[in-house]
């Protein structure tokens, strides 16, 4: 199970304690949730937009609702979960600020991962080619990309400061999904994982 | 009541008190079972039928000689596998397939009830199902599954008998009947009551039954079970018999012929008074009306739910299901929900919808592992 899991998801799962109640927003085919359920005895719920994703999840015995994080998070009461996970999805939200604020309302903390748009290769490619950057995490053309709100690590930390959101933990990853130290993270990191909560 | 077919029956000698406060003496429940109850009595699945359904959900219906209404899903090796599960399906209270209803003889008068039959609710139907499950020695059901009115019954189980069931699967259903749904039912009831053969419900002794009224009721209802696009795809403006219009009022269009067939075949198997009572029970159903609203209906609920809706179902649209899910989010219930893409309208839940069947099968498999049967 673990070896099939994306590396950033393994790191996220390591941040989760056993017996937590977790909501995974944009849970895809449910790989992270079923991993958490088996390994950490976590009580899991999921929201997924695509029908194929929901189908896969329900088949795995997961409790997953077909829904849109842009609109459906407001229906959850305060503090219904210990952790809300938003992995590689924030950049596709219509109102990322609204979504993040909902996440830390419905859960005690939110774990948010995203591709760092200020990664040096993205800067380099954009500088030399003058074309919208593409890589494995961002494979789309400019006209068909769902990623309408890309941000850098610096953008995210600035946002948290401005909104009074507390950053409890952070992880910076290279292209291989290995942890990096903090040095020049906004240039060196390919992906970032933040664990945030209300102040 | 003398039946033209064989079915299992249990009679309850004690009086059966209804939601309205009225009582029924010697209440009978007619039911069918498929598969074997295991030693632990943990593999029982209750199937709840819709408005015009019956207990013959699998195999051949002995009255119509056609396949049971959910034979596509229930049987050996099927999604609801009767090699694994003990499937129970009972005719609802108020029905006309053996359970006590308006066509049953009232022990007090020795005559059929007719309109003397007390008005019943979905909650009364479920109460009789609970009695049946108790009689079968089952403490906790593996699952309760139902579509449309059957889905209402599953929600009633979840709301009032949550300790007696593990998983609840409401399909193409709602926590209440909408104004539009009540309106369509009322037209159907008026059609029956406008039939001179109805005679205020006292037609059991006479040769002439209110068949025309019931057929019209069925024709109206049948349109609500389909979708505009499905009707267009299936029939379009195609003519039934000739290439030209008849310029009179015989059947011109295929859709007219289809509806007439639906009406006329229905009246052979259904009782008009039962139609009045059961539609009324559906109209009365509203879980949000109870104290504390919908949220309270499912409070402290540890059940596993799997909801299904269909994109083209305008009788029980997805928005209705989403309202229930909002309420369930505030309780501890484990909820799954899928909106299945289909252009077949409300009836999709009875038809060959591979996606629906696949996900339902997946959920049941997950429950088999969880409940360990």
Interface residues (C-beta under 8 A of the other chain):
Chain A: X45 X51 X54 X55 X57 X58 X59 X60 X61 X62 X63 X64 X65 X66 X67 X75 X76 X77 X80
Chain B: X304 X306 X325 X326 X329 X330 X334 X335 X336 X337 X338 X339 X340 X341 X355 X358 X359 X361 X362 X363 X365 X366 X367 X369 X370
